[in-house]
Amino acid sequence: MNGAQHILEAFHRHNIQTVFGYPGGCIMPLYDALVDDVRVEHVLCRHEQGCALAADGYARASGRLGVCIATSGPGATNLITGVANAHRDSIPMLVITGQVPSALIGTDAFQETDVLGMTLGIVKHSYLVESADELPGILDGAMKLAQSGRPGPVWIDIPKDVLLTETTIAPITTPAPPPTACPDLTGAIALLRAARKPLLYSGGGISLAHSEDRFREFSECSELPAVVTLKGIGNPGKYSTHNLGMLGMHGSRAANRAVDECDLLLVIGARLDDRATGKLDGFAPNARTIHIDADAAEFNKLRNSELAIRGDLNAILGELTRALRETPLAINDWRKQCQTWRTTGGFQAADNEEPLAPITGPAFIRQLSRVAPDDTIIACDVGQHQMWVAQHYQFDHPRHHLTSGGLGTMGFGLPAAIGAQFADRQSTVLNVTGDGSFMMNAQELATIRRYSLPVKLIIMDNQCLGMVRQQQELFYNNRESQINLDDNPDFVAMARAFDIPALKIERTDQVRRGIETILAYNGPMLLHVAIAREENVWPIVKPGGSNKEMIDETRRSAADKKERVA
Amino acid sequence: MNTDSSSKSPSYTITCRMNHEAAALERLCQVVRIRGFRIEKMAVETADGVLDIALTVQGTRSLTMLQSQLEKLHTVAEVILTTPVLAPAASLTA
């Protein structure tokens, strides 16, 4: 068995059935081996960035390892944004690249780049394989490492000669480490019982730890008022009555108010990111903090905790649920207060009743949320539409909401939707995107067509880079700079060029039928939604400002004098 | 980094043991830089596939944060702070 065959053997052993890649010179031995392999489905994207982001979307939607493959040089460098995206959101990913033959490394050979060196900061770990004999061990270790603890991308760079070298080393599968015991939670339970205004703060770590069910049990049993981060959306479920919604820069007034007033923050699977906390000095000023996470390096990184607990979230949440089921928390006054805030300070957007009125972003997303099935997966891009989805779509599970949280990668949504559709061919997968983001990976329309994926594309087109325009309006004296996209292509014609049917809507009375049409169509379809250019995402906290200083539409003219930000 | 401001920053010494594999030292140095420290002095010894590194670093951020980020590296076996850790950086809330 040569090195390339060992890679396929490792895929089989780890039950990897779908990989996303693009061939080229130095990775050709692996593509040659793929010809004889019937167990691995190779998805050919049209750009390596599309491969990495599709592998990311596959991993997010399924909870399994995402795999992407590219050649050396430009193949590898094109992967980088997608791998950085996975790294920032802790997505389990295996990256395999061909490298120039060992003897040519360091000679500036054709399509040579120092992949190991240039990717150190965006991987959980990486390897440059020096001999075929070490490849089986590295493959097994890399796949386990990518999925263990706090997950992340692991990159294996393999010289072409290693891929071609025969080795007698047997494939390796090391046993999974035994589960760790649940840490002592006595202190955490005591802090919870002592608190009068405890608040549950959960993030993307819940689904990364596969602890969605345990979290839901804990949330329902404890009846703790709860806020979620962008990546934690869906954790409490669509029907939770204690969920105050997303906190932070574009969070709900209710969520930010509860954080401001609480006396204990129970942070689970979150890293207290700046978009969530706003200015740290003003964040949860009256609260003690219990921080529970898989990654010890997140403890006391940005905010000191009274108690930091590292461990398996399933075990910890199970234990917390048992403790609170025996003796519930006596916090009814606080629950009632949060309910009031939830009623008055949730995300509100009036549905537009005027049939001929232009479509507004929030009203469109609310209608989509009402019409789409509960198990719909939505892959967003980055910008205003991303925030409208986060605010106004009711998600029942965190794996239904695929969003580029940490890196904020425009162009994420379309390939991520492709990956999600490969993770489950039967599910309804939507890419909700903007006119700016769509154009960043539009070449992947060809991938949708090639594999006949029934992905639905919704472009919310405001003819500009809306989020940048909004911040220029609010914080840069309305000096618009390089945000105009009024010369966009005809998106309907563009989709049709890829043999994807498409339609355009621009009036309120077309919304419901437009959504129902694309959802009912048995194949890929694009809905081009024209929305107003001037619309903003409300509320907003000025970058670097405190979450207490939210600006919303009604207060905008009085409270904010369009200050400049540094 | 500005030499004037860094010259006022406190110095710390750290010893670090890591597996001797490709890019091990680069990984270590990159984490030190990204987490806000500057290497003043570095001594490396190699034996039996292991690197022992003695580092003197300078910076104003929390040294325990640097330690935990170094410990996160897959190649790192042990990080020991040989300078007593001072109070956390002022930017951290109590």
Interface residues (C-beta under 8 A of the other chain):
Chain A: L116 G117 L120 G121 K124 H125 S126 Y127 L128 E130 L145 L280 D281 F283 D295 A296 A297 F299 N300 K301 L302 R303 N304
Chain B: E21 A22 A23 E26 R27 Q30 I34 S62 T64 M65 S68 Q69 E71 K72 L73 H74 T75 P88 S91 L92 T93 A94
